[in-house]
């Protein structure tokens, strides 16, 4: 079962990498790019589990390792 965990900095947490990319986009003529944020996507292939079990497992993984819950939020996607 394929699962995707997207981890992003929480609103209000400074994102220097996002700021640098935003500045570079403006320099390249993409002036309409606003509030650029950088995150990470982790794709997992979980064996021998239902969609509900995969979601629960990914949630446990995110809470324990994949996301720093102090400064990051995460979202889990499980295909239907």
C-alpha positions as CSV (number, residue, x, y, z in Angstrom):
1,X,0.0,0.0,0.0
2,X,1.5,3.3,-1.1
3,X,1.4,6.2,1.4
4,X,2.6,9.7,1.0
5,X,3.6,11.8,4.0
6,X,4.0,15.6,3.4
7,X,5.9,17.5,6.1
8,X,5.9,21.3,6.1
9,X,7.0,23.9,8.6
10,X,4.2,25.3,10.7
11,X,2.8,28.7,9.9
12,X,4.8,31.4,11.7
13,X,8.1,29.3,11.6
14,X,10.8,31.1,9.6
15,X,11.6,29.3,6.4
16,X,14.9,30.6,5.1
17,X,15.1,28.1,2.3
18,X,11.7,29.2,1.1
19,X,12.7,32.9,1.3
20,X,15.8,32.2,-0.8
21,X,13.8,30.3,-3.4
22,X,11.2,33.1,-3.5
23,X,13.9,35.7,-4.0
24,X,15.5,33.7,-6.8
25,X,12.1,33.3,-8.5
26,X,11.6,37.0,-8.4
27,X,15.1,37.6,-9.8
28,X,14.2,35.2,-12.7
29,X,11.1,37.3,-13.5
30,X,8.5,35.3,-11.6
31,X,7.3,38.2,-9.5
32,X,3.9,36.6,-8.9
33,X,5.4,33.9,-6.6
34,X,4.3,34.7,-3.0
35,X,5.1,33.2,0.3
36,X,7.2,30.3,-0.9
37,X,7.5,27.4,1.6
38,X,9.7,24.4,1.4
39,X,8.8,21.0,2.8
40,X,9.5,17.3,2.2
41,X,7.5,14.4,0.7
42,X,8.1,10.9,2.0
43,X,6.7,8.1,-0.1
44,X,6.3,4.7,1.7
45,X,5.3,1.3,0.4
46,X,3.8,-0.5,3.3
47,X,3.3,-4.2,2.8
48,X,0.4,-6.4,3.9
49,X,-2.0,-3.8,5.3
50,X,-5.3,-2.2,4.7
51,X,-5.7,1.5,3.9
52,X,-6.7,2.2,7.5
53,X,-3.7,0.3,8.9
54,X,-1.4,2.1,6.4
55,X,-2.7,5.5,7.5
56,X,-2.3,4.5,11.2
57,X,1.3,3.2,10.6
58,X,2.2,6.4,8.6
59,X,0.8,8.5,11.4
60,X,2.9,6.7,14.0
61,X,6.0,7.1,11.7
62,X,5.3,10.8,11.2
63,X,4.9,11.4,15.0
64,X,8.0,9.4,16.0
65,X,10.5,10.2,13.2
66,X,9.4,11.9,10.0
67,X,8.2,15.3,11.5
68,X,9.5,17.5,14.2
69,X,6.1,18.2,15.8
70,X,7.4,21.3,17.5
71,X,8.0,23.2,14.2
72,X,6.4,21.0,11.5
73,X,3.0,19.8,10.5
74,X,2.3,16.7,8.4
75,X,-0.4,15.4,6.1
76,X,-0.9,11.8,5.1
77,X,-2.3,10.6,1.7
78,X,-3.5,7.1,1.1
79,X,-4.9,6.3,-2.3
80,X,-8.5,5.1,-2.4
